[in-house]
Amino acid sequence: MRPPCACSDPPGSDRRSTQAHRFRFLGRFSFPRLDGVALVLSVLALAVFFLPFVLHVWEAGF
């Protein structure tokens, strides 16, 4: 029988360790808080990028 995976958390472990494991692929910038910040910044960047196109279509009367 094979031993359990070393990366799985034992029952009753701290939730923060599970979150840290989830974001380990980010390398040394493995902070779960940055995921929400990156999401907000990417949505804002997309809004600013598409704003001229939306205004152009709006002024043209669809």
mmCIF file of the N, C-alpha and C atoms, coordinates in Angstrom:
data_MODEL
# 
_entry.id   MODEL 
# 
loop_
_atom_site.group_PDB 
_atom_site.id 
_atom_site.type_symbol 
_atom_site.label_atom_id 
_atom_site.label_alt_id 
_atom_site.label_comp_id 
_atom_site.label_asym_id 
_atom_site.label_entity_id 
_atom_site.label_seq_id 
_atom_site.pdbx_PDB_ins_code 
_atom_site.Cartn_x 
_atom_site.Cartn_y 
_atom_site.Cartn_z 
_atom_site.occupancy 
_atom_site.B_iso_or_equiv 
_atom_site.pdbx_formal_charge 
_atom_site.auth_seq_id 
_atom_site.auth_comp_id 
_atom_site.auth_asym_id 
_atom_site.auth_atom_id 
_atom_site.pdbx_PDB_model_num 
ATOM 1   N N  . MET A 1 1  ? 0.845   -1.187 0.000   1.00 0.00 ? 1  MET A N  1 
ATOM 2   C CA . MET A 1 1  ? 0.000   0.000  0.000   1.00 0.00 ? 1  MET A CA 1 
ATOM 3   C C  . MET A 1 1  ? 0.888   1.248  0.000   1.00 0.00 ? 1  MET A C  1 
ATOM 4   N N  . ARG A 1 2  ? 0.525   2.197  -0.826  1.00 0.00 ? 2  ARG A N  1 
ATOM 5   C CA . ARG A 1 2  ? 1.331   3.425  -0.952  1.00 0.00 ? 2  ARG A CA 1 
ATOM 6   C C  . ARG A 1 2  ? 0.990   4.394  0.176   1.00 0.00 ? 2  ARG A C  1 
ATOM 7   N N  . PRO A 1 3  ? 1.980   5.144  0.641   1.00 0.00 ? 3  PRO A N  1 
ATOM 8   C CA . PRO A 1 3  ? 1.678   6.150  1.671   1.00 0.00 ? 3  PRO A CA 1 
ATOM 9   C C  . PRO A 1 3  ? 0.838   7.278  1.073   1.00 0.00 ? 3  PRO A C  1 
ATOM 10  N N  . PRO A 1 4  ? 0.076   7.989  1.905   1.00 0.00 ? 4  PRO A N  1 
ATOM 11  C CA . PRO A 1 4  ? -0.740  9.091  1.376   1.00 0.00 ? 4  PRO A CA 1 
ATOM 12  C C  . PRO A 1 4  ? 0.148   10.197 0.813   1.00 0.00 ? 4  PRO A C  1 
ATOM 13  N N  . CYS A 1 5  ? -0.426  10.981 -0.060  1.00 0.00 ? 5  CYS A N  1 
ATOM 14  C CA . CYS A 1 5  ? 0.313   12.070 -0.695  1.00 0.00 ? 5  CYS A CA 1 
ATOM 15  C C  . CYS A 1 5  ? 0.789   13.064 0.357   1.00 0.00 ? 5  CYS A C  1 
ATOM 16  N N  . ALA A 1 6  ? 2.015   13.518 0.210   1.00 0.00 ? 6  ALA A N  1 
ATOM 17  C CA . ALA A 1 6  ? 2.573   14.446 1.194   1.00 0.00 ? 6  ALA A CA 1 
ATOM 18  C C  . ALA A 1 6  ? 1.952   15.834 1.079   1.00 0.00 ? 6  ALA A C  1 
ATOM 19  N N  . CYS A 1 7  ? 1.339   16.141 -0.077  1.00 0.00 ? 7  CYS A N  1 
ATOM 20  C CA . CYS A 1 7  ? 0.802   17.480 -0.253  1.00 0.00 ? 7  CYS A CA 1 
ATOM 21  C C  . CYS A 1 7  ? -0.607  17.624 0.296   1.00 0.00 ? 7  CYS A C  1 
ATOM 22  N N  . SER A 1 8  ? -1.251  16.513 0.653   1.00 0.00 ? 8  SER A N  1 
ATOM 23  C CA . SER A 1 8  ? -2.623  16.620 1.173   1.00 0.00 ? 8  SER A CA 1 
ATOM 24  C C  . SER A 1 8  ? -2.581  16.984 2.654   1.00 0.00 ? 8  SER A C  1 
ATOM 25  N N  . ASP A 1 9  ? -3.496  17.830 3.054   1.00 0.00 ? 9  ASP A N  1 
ATOM 26  C CA . ASP A 1 9  ? -3.549  18.275 4.447   1.00 0.00 ? 9  ASP A CA 1 
ATOM 27  C C  . ASP A 1 9  ? -4.255  17.227 5.294   1.00 0.00 ? 9  ASP A C  1 
ATOM 28  N N  . PRO A 1 10 ? -3.765  16.998 6.482   1.00 0.00 ? 10 PRO A N  1 
ATOM 29  C CA . PRO A 1 10 ? -4.466  16.067 7.374   1.00 0.00 ? 10 PRO A CA 1 
ATOM 30  C C  . PRO A 1 10 ? -5.785  16.671 7.840   1.00 0.00 ? 10 PRO A C  1 
ATOM 31  N N  . PRO A 1 11 ? -6.726  15.852 8.269   1.00 0.00 ? 11 PRO A N  1 
ATOM 32  C CA . PRO A 1 11 ? -8.013  16.390 8.738   1.00 0.00 ? 11 PRO A CA 1 
ATOM 33  C C  . PRO A 1 11 ? -7.814  17.319 9.927   1.00 0.00 ? 11 PRO A C  1 
ATOM 34  N N  . GLY A 1 12 ? -8.562  18.401 9.943   1.00 0.00 ? 12 GLY A N  1 
ATOM 35  C CA . GLY A 1 12 ? -8.470  19.346 11.034  1.00 0.00 ? 12 GLY A CA 1 
ATOM 36  C C  . GLY A 1 12 ? -7.309  20.322 10.902  1.00 0.00 ? 12 GLY A C  1 
ATOM 37  N N  . SER A 1 13 ? -6.695  20.376 9.761   1.00 0.00 ? 13 SER A N  1 
ATOM 38  C CA . SER A 1 13 ? -5.566  21.286 9.597   1.00 0.00 ? 13 SER A CA 1 
ATOM 39  C C  . SER A 1 13 ? -6.068  22.714 9.393   1.00 0.00 ? 13 SER A C  1 
ATOM 40  N N  . ASP A 1 14 ? -5.157  23.636 9.489   1.00 0.00 ? 14 ASP A N  1 
ATOM 41  C CA . ASP A 1 14 ? -5.512  25.044 9.354   1.00 0.00 ? 14 ASP A CA 1 
ATOM 42  C C  . ASP A 1 14 ? -5.908  25.344 7.909   1.00 0.00 ? 14 ASP A C  1 
ATOM 43  N N  . ARG A 1 15 ? -6.919  26.178 7.737   1.00 0.00 ? 15 ARG A N  1 
ATOM 44  C CA . ARG A 1 15 ? -7.390  26.484 6.391   1.00 0.00 ? 15 ARG A CA 1 
ATOM 45  C C  . ARG A 1 15 ? -6.369  27.308 5.608   1.00 0.00 ? 15 ARG A C  1 
ATOM 46  N N  . ARG A 1 16 ? -5.587  28.107 6.302   1.00 0.00 ? 16 ARG A N  1 
ATOM 47  C CA . ARG A 1 16 ? -4.596  28.932 5.622   1.00 0.00 ? 16 ARG A CA 1 
ATOM 48  C C  . ARG A 1 16 ? -3.566  28.080 4.890   1.00 0.00 ? 16 ARG A C  1 
ATOM 49  N N  . SER A 1 17 ? -3.225  26.921 5.452   1.00 0.00 ? 17 SER A N  1 
ATOM 50  C CA . SER A 1 17 ? -2.260  26.060 4.767   1.00 0.00 ? 17 SER A CA 1 
ATOM 51  C C  . SER A 1 17 ? -2.852  25.536 3.461   1.00 0.00 ? 17 SER A C  1 
ATOM 52  N N  . THR A 1 18 ? -4.155  25.283 3.441   1.00 0.00 ? 18 THR A N  1 
ATOM 53  C CA . THR A 1 18 ? -4.804  24.840 2.204   1.00 0.00 ? 18 THR A CA 1 
ATOM 54  C C  . THR A 1 18 ? -4.790  25.954 1.174   1.00 0.00 ? 18 THR A C  1 
ATOM 55  N N  . GLN A 1 19 ? -5.040  27.185 1.610   1.00 0.00 ? 19 GLN A N  1 
ATOM 56  C CA . GLN A 1 19 ? -5.006  28.305 0.671   1.00 0.00 ? 19 GLN A CA 1 
ATOM 57  C C  . GLN A 1 19 ? -3.598  28.538 0.155   1.00 0.00 ? 19 GLN A C  1 
ATOM 58  N N  . ALA A 1 20 ? -2.608  28.403 1.020   1.00 0.00 ? 20 ALA A N  1 
ATOM 59  C CA . ALA A 1 20 ? -1.226  28.582 0.586   1.00 0.00 ? 20 ALA A CA 1 
ATOM 60  C C  . ALA A 1 20 ? -0.858  27.506 -0.432  1.00 0.00 ? 20 ALA A C  1 
ATOM 61  N N  . HIS A 1 21 ? -1.370  26.303 -0.226  1.00 0.00 ? 21 HIS A N  1 
ATOM 62  C CA . HIS A 1 21 ? -1.097  25.226 -1.178  1.00 0.00 ? 21 HIS A CA 1 
ATOM 63  C C  . HIS A 1 21 ? -1.747  25.538 -2.528  1.00 0.00 ? 21 HIS A C  1 
ATOM 64  N N  . ARG A 1 22 ? -2.934  26.135 -2.492  1.00 0.00 ? 22 ARG A N  1 
ATOM 65  C CA . ARG A 1 22 ? -3.630  26.462 -3.727  1.00 0.00 ? 22 ARG A CA 1 
ATOM 66  C C  . ARG A 1 22 ? -2.860  27.480 -4.563  1.00 0.00 ? 22 ARG A C  1 
ATOM 67  N N  . PHE A 1 23 ? -2.224  28.424 -3.902  1.00 0.00 ? 23 PHE A N  1 
ATOM 68  C CA . PHE A 1 23 ? -1.553  29.502 -4.617  1.00 0.00 ? 23 PHE A CA 1 
ATOM 69  C C  . PHE A 1 23 ? -0.044  29.291 -4.700  1.00 0.00 ? 23 PHE A C  1 
ATOM 70  N N  . ARG A 1 24 ? 0.408   28.061 -4.481  1.00 0.00 ? 24 ARG A N  1 
ATOM 71  C CA . ARG A 1 24 ? 1.849   27.800 -4.521  1.00 0.00 ? 24 ARG A CA 1 
ATOM 72  C C  . ARG A 1 24 ? 2.409   27.950 -5.928  1.00 0.00 ? 24 ARG A C  1 
ATOM 73  N N  . PHE A 1 25 ? 1.564   27.792 -6.954  1.00 0.00 ? 25 PHE A N  1 
ATOM 74  C CA . PHE A 1 25 ? 2.044   27.907 -8.337  1.00 0.00 ? 25 PHE A CA 1 
ATOM 75  C C  . PHE A 1 25 ? 2.494   29.327 -8.667  1.00 0.00 ? 25 PHE A C  1 
ATOM 76  N N  . LEU A 1 26 ? 2.123   30.293 -7.848  1.00 0.00 ? 26 LEU A N  1 
ATOM 77  C CA . LEU A 1 26 ? 2.543   31.662 -8.098  1.00 0.00 ? 26 LEU A CA 1 
ATOM 78  C C  . LEU A 1 26 ? 3.992   31.907 -7.693  1.00 0.00 ? 26 LEU A C  1 
ATOM 79  N N  . GLY A 1 27 ? 4.639   30.889 -7.120  1.00 0.00 ? 27 GLY A N  1 
ATOM 80  C CA . GLY A 1 27 ? 6.036   31.028 -6.730  1.00 0.00 ? 27 GLY A CA 1 
ATOM 81  C C  . GLY A 1 27 ? 6.186   31.817 -5.451  1.00 0.00 ? 27 GLY A C  1 
ATOM 82  N N  . ARG A 1 28 ? 7.146   32.723 -5.434  1.00 0.00 ? 28 ARG A N  1 
ATOM 83  C CA . ARG A 1 28 ? 7.381   33.457 -4.189  1.00 0.00 ? 28 ARG A CA 1 
ATOM 84  C C  . ARG A 1 28 ? 6.304   34.483 -3.926  1.00 0.00 ? 28 ARG A C  1 
ATOM 85  N N  . PHE A 1 29 ? 5.499   34.834 -4.931  1.00 0.00 ? 29 PHE A N  1 
ATOM 86  C CA . PHE A 1 29 ? 4.392   35.768 -4.712  1.00 0.00 ? 29 PHE A CA 1 
ATOM 87  C C  . PHE A 1 29 ? 3.119   34.985 -4.399  1.00 0.00 ? 29 PHE A C  1 
ATOM 88  N N  . SER A 1 30 ? 3.186   34.084 -3.450  1.00 0.00 ? 30 SER A N  1 
ATOM 89  C CA . SER A 1 30 ? 2.045   33.214 -3.152  1.00 0.00 ? 30 SER A CA 1 
ATOM 90  C C  . SER A 1 30 ? 1.222   33.799 -2.017  1.00 0.00 ? 30 SER A C  1 
ATOM 91  N N  . PHE A 1 31 ? 0.528   34.885 -2.302  1.00 0.00 ? 31 PHE A N  1 
ATOM 92  C CA . PHE A 1 31 ? -0.353  35.487 -1.322  1.00 0.00 ? 31 PHE A CA 1 
ATOM 93  C C  . PHE A 1 31 ? -1.776  35.412 -1.858  1.00 0.00 ? 31 PHE A C  1 
ATOM 94  N N  . PRO A 1 32 ? -2.683  34.699 -1.168  1.00 0.00 ? 32 PRO A N  1 
ATOM 95  C CA . PRO A 1 32 ? -4.061  34.577 -1.663  1.00 0.00 ? 32 PRO A CA 1 
ATOM 96  C C  . PRO A 1 32 ? -4.752  35.922 -1.839  1.00 0.00 ? 32 PRO A C  1 
ATOM 97  N N  . ARG A 1 33 ? -4.342  36.934 -1.059  1.00 0.00 ? 33 ARG A N  1 
ATOM 98  C CA . ARG A 1 33 ? -4.980  38.243 -1.167  1.00 0.00 ? 33 ARG A CA 1 
ATOM 99  C C  . ARG A 1 33 ? -4.734  38.868 -2.535  1.00 0.00 ? 33 ARG A C  1 
ATOM 100 N N  . LEU A 1 34 ? -3.591  38.577 -3.148  1.00 0.00 ? 34 LEU A N  1 
ATOM 101 C CA . LEU A 1 34 ? -3.264  39.180 -4.439  1.00 0.00 ? 34 LEU A CA 1 
ATOM 102 C C  . LEU A 1 34 ? -4.175  38.670 -5.547  1.00 0.00 ? 34 LEU A C  1 
ATOM 103 N N  . ASP A 1 35 ? -4.808  37.524 -5.338  1.00 0.00 ? 35 ASP A N  1 
ATOM 104 C CA . ASP A 1 35 ? -5.699  36.994 -6.359  1.00 0.00 ? 35 ASP A CA 1 
ATOM 105 C C  . ASP A 1 35 ? -6.894  37.916 -6.555  1.00 0.00 ? 35 ASP A C  1 
ATOM 106 N N  . GLY A 1 36 ? -7.478  38.400 -5.480  1.00 0.00 ? 36 GLY A N  1 
ATOM 107 C CA . GLY A 1 36 ? -8.596  39.335 -5.583  1.00 0.00 ? 36 GLY A CA 1 
ATOM 108 C C  . GLY A 1 36 ? -8.175  40.675 -6.152  1.00 0.00 ? 36 GLY A C  1 
ATOM 109 N N  . VAL A 1 37 ? -6.988  41.133 -5.773  1.00 0.00 ? 37 VAL A N  1 
ATOM 110 C CA . VAL A 1 37 ? -6.479  42.398 -6.301  1.00 0.00 ? 37 VAL A CA 1 
ATOM 111 C C  . VAL A 1 37 ? -6.235  42.279 -7.800  1.00 0.00 ? 37 VAL A C  1 
ATOM 112 N N  . ALA A 1 38 ? -5.668  41.163 -8.230  1.00 0.00 ? 38 ALA A N  1 
ATOM 113 C CA . ALA A 1 38 ? -5.415  40.956 -9.658  1.00 0.00 ? 38 ALA A CA 1 
ATOM 114 C C  . ALA A 1 38 ? -6.721  40.886 -10.436 1.00 0.00 ? 38 ALA A C  1 
ATOM 115 N N  . LEU A 1 39 ? -7.745  40.288 -9.847  1.00 0.00 ? 39 LEU A N  1 
ATOM 116 C CA . LEU A 1 39 ? -9.045  40.212 -10.514 1.00 0.00 ? 39 LEU A CA 1 
ATOM 117 C C  . LEU A 1 39 ? -9.643  41.601 -10.704 1.00 0.00 ? 39 LEU A C  1 
ATOM 118 N N  . VAL A 1 40 ? -9.594  42.421 -9.673  1.00 0.00 ? 40 VAL A N  1 
ATOM 119 C CA . VAL A 1 40 ? -10.144 43.776 -9.770  1.00 0.00 ? 40 VAL A CA 1 
ATOM 120 C C  . VAL A 1 40 ? -9.364  44.603 -10.788 1.00 0.00 ? 40 VAL A C  1 
ATOM 121 N N  . LEU A 1 41 ? -8.035  44.494 -10.758 1.00 0.00 ? 41 LEU A N  1 
ATOM 122 C CA . LEU A 1 41 ? -7.223  45.270 -11.695 1.00 0.00 ? 41 LEU A CA 1 
ATOM 123 C C  . LEU A 1 41 ? -7.443  44.822 -13.133 1.00 0.00 ? 41 LEU A C  1 
ATOM 124 N N  . SER A 1 42 ? -7.614  43.527 -13.352 1.00 0.00 ? 42 SER A N  1 
ATOM 125 C CA . SER A 1 42 ? -7.835  43.063 -14.718 1.00 0.00 ? 42 SER A CA 1 
ATOM 126 C C  . SER A 1 42 ? -9.204  43.510 -15.238 1.00 0.00 ? 42 SER A C  1 
ATOM 127 N N  . VAL A 1 43 ? -10.213 43.527 -14.382 1.00 0.00 ? 43 VAL A N  1 
ATOM 128 C CA . VAL A 1 43 ? -11.533 44.003 -14.802 1.00 0.00 ? 43 VAL A CA 1 
ATOM 129 C C  . VAL A 1 43 ? -11.477 45.501 -15.123 1.00 0.00 ? 43 VAL A C  1 
ATOM 130 N N  . LEU A 1 44 ? -10.762 46.260 -14.310 1.00 0.00 ? 44 LEU A N  1 
ATOM 131 C CA . LEU A 1 44 ? -10.622 47.692 -14.584 1.00 0.00 ? 44 LEU A CA 1 
ATOM 132 C C  . LEU A 1 44 ? -9.852  47.937 -15.881 1.00 0.00 ? 44 LEU A C  1 
ATOM 133 N N  . ALA A 1 45 ? -8.813  47.151 -16.117 1.00 0.00 ? 45 ALA A N  1 
ATOM 134 C CA . ALA A 1 45 ? -8.034  47.312 -17.346 1.00 0.00 ? 45 ALA A CA 1 
ATOM 135 C C  . ALA A 1 45 ? -8.874  46.980 -18.574 1.00 0.00 ? 45 ALA A C  1 
ATOM 136 N N  . LEU A 1 46 ? -9.689  45.941 -18.488 1.00 0.00 ? 46 LEU A N  1 
ATOM 137 C CA . LEU A 1 46 ? -10.568 45.604 -19.615 1.00 0.00 ? 46 LEU A CA 1 
ATOM 138 C C  . LEU A 1 46 ? -11.607 46.694 -19.850 1.00 0.00 ? 46 LEU A C  1 
ATOM 139 N N  . ALA A 1 47 ? -12.145 47.258 -18.770 1.00 0.00 ? 47 ALA A N  1 
ATOM 140 C CA . ALA A 1 47 ? -13.131 48.332 -18.915 1.00 0.00 ? 47 ALA A CA 1 
ATOM 141 C C  . ALA A 1 47 ? -12.514 49.552 -19.590 1.00 0.00 ? 47 ALA A C  1 
ATOM 142 N N  . VAL A 1 48 ? -11.299 49.917 -19.186 1.00 0.00 ? 48 VAL A N  1 
ATOM 143 C CA . VAL A 1 48 ? -10.638 51.073 -19.788 1.00 0.00 ? 48 VAL A CA 1 
ATOM 144 C C  . VAL A 1 48 ? -10.286 50.795 -21.244 1.00 0.00 ? 48 VAL A C  1 
ATOM 145 N N  . PHE A 1 49 ? -9.911  49.535 -21.531 1.00 0.00 ? 49 PHE A N  1 
ATOM 146 C CA . PHE A 1 49 ? -9.543  49.182 -22.904 1.00 0.00 ? 49 PHE A CA 1 
ATOM 147 C C  . PHE A 1 49 ? -10.740 49.255 -23.845 1.00 0.00 ? 49 PHE A C  1 
ATOM 148 N N  . PHE A 1 50 ? -11.899 48.761 -23.380 1.00 0.00 ? 50 PHE A N  1 
ATOM 149 C CA . PHE A 1 50 ? -13.074 48.709 -24.252 1.00 0.00 ? 50 PHE A CA 1 
ATOM 150 C C  . PHE A 1 50 ? -13.917 49.978 -24.218 1.00 0.00 ? 50 PHE A C  1 
ATOM 151 N N  . LEU A 1 51 ? -13.586 50.913 -23.342 1.00 0.00 ? 51 LEU A N  1 
ATOM 152 C CA . LEU A 1 51 ? -14.386 52.133 -23.233 1.00 0.00 ? 51 LEU A CA 1 
ATOM 153 C C  . LEU A 1 51 ? -14.457 52.932 -24.529 1.00 0.00 ? 51 LEU A C  1 
ATOM 154 N N  . PRO A 1 52 ? -13.360 53.155 -25.259 1.00 0.00 ? 52 PRO A N  1 
ATOM 155 C CA . PRO A 1 52 ? -13.480 53.909 -26.519 1.00 0.00 ? 52 PRO A CA 1 
ATOM 156 C C  . PRO A 1 52 ? -14.385 53.228 -27.549 1.00 0.00 ? 52 PRO A C  1 
ATOM 157 N N  . PHE A 1 53 ? -14.331 51.911 -27.622 1.00 0.00 ? 53 PHE A N  1 
ATOM 158 C CA . PHE A 1 53 ? -15.191 51.193 -28.567 1.00 0.00 ? 53 PHE A CA 1 
ATOM 159 C C  . PHE A 1 53 ? -16.653 51.319 -28.183 1.00 0.00 ? 53 PHE A C  1 
ATOM 160 N N  . VAL A 1 54 ? -16.931 51.207 -26.899 1.00 0.00 ? 54 VAL A N  1 
ATOM 161 C CA . VAL A 1 54 ? -18.315 51.313 -26.432 1.00 0.00 ? 54 VAL A CA 1 
ATOM 162 C C  . VAL A 1 54 ? -18.846 52.727 -26.682 1.00 0.00 ? 54 VAL A C  1 
ATOM 163 N N  . LEU A 1 55 ? -18.034 53.734 -26.408 1.00 0.00 ? 55 LEU A N  1 
ATOM 164 C CA . LEU A 1 55 ? -18.474 55.113 -26.640 1.00 0.00 ? 55 LEU A CA 1 
ATOM 165 C C  . LEU A 1 55 ? -18.678 55.387 -28.127 1.00 0.00 ? 55 LEU A C  1 
ATOM 166 N N  . HIS A 1 56 ? -17.825 54.819 -28.958 1.00 0.00 ? 56 HIS A N  1 
ATOM 167 C CA . HIS A 1 56 ? -17.971 55.021 -30.404 1.00 0.00 ? 56 HIS A CA 1 
ATOM 168 C C  . HIS A 1 56 ? -19.282 54.416 -30.905 1.00 0.00 ? 56 HIS A C  1 
ATOM 169 N N  . VAL A 1 57 ? -19.589 53.215 -30.454 1.00 0.00 ? 57 VAL A N  1 
ATOM 170 C CA . VAL A 1 57 ? -20.845 52.568 -30.867 1.00 0.00 ? 57 VAL A CA 1 
ATOM 171 C C  . VAL A 1 57 ? -22.038 53.319 -30.294 1.00 0.00 ? 57 VAL A C  1 
ATOM 172 N N  . TRP A 1 58 ? -21.897 53.809 -29.052 1.00 0.00 ? 58 TRP A N  1 
ATOM 173 C CA . TRP A 1 58 ? -22.990 54.542 -28.414 1.00 0.00 ? 58 TRP A CA 1 
ATOM 174 C C  . TRP A 1 58 ? -23.290 55.822 -29.181 1.00 0.00 ? 58 TRP A C  1 
ATOM 175 N N  . GLU A 1 59 ? -22.250 56.542 -29.597 1.00 0.00 ? 59 GLU A N  1 
ATOM 176 C CA . GLU A 1 59 ? -22.467 57.801 -30.323 1.00 0.00 ? 59 GLU A CA 1 
ATOM 177 C C  . GLU A 1 59 ? -23.006 57.544 -31.725 1.00 0.00 ? 59 GLU A C  1 
ATOM 178 N N  . ALA A 1 60 ? -22.669 56.396 -32.301 1.00 0.00 ? 60 ALA A N  1 
ATOM 179 C CA . ALA A 1 60 ? -23.150 56.073 -33.632 1.00 0.00 ? 60 ALA A CA 1 
ATOM 180 C C  . ALA A 1 60 ? -24.618 55.635 -33.606 1.00 0.00 ? 60 ALA A C  1 
ATOM 181 N N  . GLY A 1 61 ? -25.172 55.425 -32.444 1.00 0.00 ? 61 GLY A N  1 
ATOM 182 C CA . GLY A 1 61 ? -26.573 55.043 -32.325 1.00 0.00 ? 61 GLY A CA 1 
ATOM 183 C C  . GLY A 1 61 ? -26.798 53.560 -32.544 1.00 0.00 ? 61 GLY A C  1 
ATOM 184 N N  . PHE A 1 62 ? -25.861 52.752 -32.122 1.00 0.00 ? 62 PHE A N  1 
ATOM 185 C CA . PHE A 1 62 ? -25.924 51.300 -32.265 1.00 0.00 ? 62 PHE A CA 1 
ATOM 186 C C  . PHE A 1 62 ? -26.046 50.944 -33.732 1.00 0.00 ? 62 PHE A C  1 
# 
